[in-house]
Amino acid sequence: MEKKSLKDLFRPEIRAIKAYEVPDAHGMIKLDAMENPYSMPMALVKEWLGVLRDVSLNRYPDANQTWLRKELKQHLKLVDGLDVLFGNGSDELIQILMLALNRPGAVVMAPEPSFVMYKMAATFTQMQYVGVPLTEDFDIDADAFIDAINTHQPALIFLAYPNNPTANTFSREAVNRILSEAPGVVVVDEAYAAYAKDSYLDALTPHTHFMVMRTFSKTGLAGLRLGYLVGKSESIAELNKVRMPYNINSLTQASVHFALQHNELFKEQAQRIRRERERVMGILKQITEIDLYPSEANFILIKPKFKASSLIYSKLKAQNILVKDLGESHPALYNCLRITIGKLEENEHLIAALRDVL
Ligand SMILES: *Cc1c(COP(=O)(O)O)cnc(C)c1O
């Protein structure tokens, strides 16, 4: 048999996209990926290593994540009838949702610009993606969104609250309308809940149709890869069938168990980052060469008025500061840069470098 060419083997829509790009950050002040800049204190690291010592690496992980599920449900004070599903990062949960809800012609909908993985996962799973433009101040246009819902009858909607990369939360009125009028599953993606003033977790009941998704990534444990989805038990049970049995490795399960016991530390770090965000924004507000957008996350969005974002990106990079240039990513983000809040001294470097290049 003659072998097919790669072109005839790989789907055209896969060949058409670029792999998710992660720049080399070695030796850089890393302000590009919304990580928590603080690590655990040394005494705690020692304790954590003690926990890892007891993990049996020769055995498969707990496939049902029994302990961790029980612990997280207690931690979140979930009522009976609500359950959680763990993913290898919330990225995996996005994919699981799509695999479980996809049928021929099924639509996934999200505001735009928003988290790029919604669209990417839709491409992978061959779900039809519909983006609904945000308003000029990055809020949901409720009437337009409801119109789009009526037209496309989406099986799945993602609302990032706060939104990445715009950093704001949407008006609750708009979100509430979507929650009540959507015919399918709505996932409120609260990756940045620790940095926001409110949440939809408390609004979940065993009777609500929507779900809340969170992650440990943006609050100090990005390396572990653990996200979770909270929703009514019946829905979680269906999604659980699509999950690969051993998707959460033993080291992650043991480490998150440990982290939940030391939750105060991570809460304190998030508080510090919030305060630091307010301080940094206070300073940036004084710089007239940029527009600064509101933030309820651990990152900010700025738009230089007179210089190209690509130029600012490369000049910051030359000073060992890595941020995210969104200038070409979406028309609504024209000339915008996304900057993660780092440690005080890192932010001071950033501000000085910014003043310099502007
Ligand atoms: C970072 C991010 C995620 C993905 O988080 P992981 O758990 O690291 O996969 C999901 N949603 C939004 C909006 C994010 O910004």
The ligand as a Gaussian input file, in Angstrom:
#p B3LYP/6-31G(d) Opt

LIG

0 1
 C       -5.613000      29.901000      33.069000
 C       -7.037000      29.698000      32.744000
 C       -7.610000      28.426000      32.692000
 C       -6.795000      27.168000      32.679000
 O       -6.253000      26.832000      33.824000
 P       -5.524000      25.433000      34.061000
 O       -6.256000      24.893000      35.235000
 O       -4.122000      25.794000      34.330000
 O       -5.684000      24.558000      32.851000
 C       -8.969000      28.323000      32.484000
 N       -9.725000      29.401000      32.289000
 C       -9.224000      30.632000      32.294000
 C      -10.114000      31.794000      32.066000
 C       -7.856000      30.827000      32.498000
 O       -7.348000      32.060000      32.448000

